[in-house]
Amino acid sequence: MACDLWLVPLVDVLCHSPDNPFSEEIAAYDKALTEAGLPAVPVFSYMPGLSGDVAPIAGFDYDALHFLRRAYLLRLCGLEVTPVDELGGDYEQLLEMFEATAQESHLVWHYDHAGAYVPVDFPHPLANDELLEGGGPLGSSHGLLRELELVAPSLGIDPANPPAAPAPPAGPTSLEERASAVPLDDSPFARERHVWLGLHAAATRSLGQGSMIVFS
């Protein structure tokens, strides 16, 4: 199944528009951030070259996202990061054994086809009843980037000089669609690397241009 990542530029031409399709979500994120003593979702002034257009930044296979989450949990818990061909019981055991650790991870504790990462730095994902009933825990783009950098060496990636990110999907894909084929990679972690590169591109763009990352 396909999973898309989109960038939502947090510029005033979009966020202050009465037709902003993300107004309810941003209000919920603002509430969660404020309750945690954090600044609200930032809104930036329009800059030449940056519009309010929402655009895809990455696309990957749903299972491959969990492959990457599994690798991150193994790395974080000091266990050997081994490749797998399919999701199995070891991943479920990891989630059960290290549930508290998983719920402190921006990469792991996140709904797969909803929710967002915002360019505000906080240590662990935020959650309240409203978020959990809707898009799920709110993640930090800063936190996501830190976690990607932590697991990168286990996948054979230099986080300071990663390979080029795959091209984003041309348009939205539905949950039932197959994700586009992973580019050829001799690594046993080819699928994890593919997702890593997409998430890394999204996180760096989110911080560099002031955008929100949205799963769809």
PyMOL commands that set and color helices and strands:
alter all, ss='L'
color gray80, all
select helices_A, chain A and resi 12-15+23-35+62-76+89-97+99-102+129-133+141-155+190-209
alter helices_A, ss='H'
color red, helices_A
select strands_A, chain A and resi 2-9+55-61+116-118+139-140+211-215
alter strands_A, ss='S'
color yellow, strands_A
deselect
rebuild
show_as cartoon
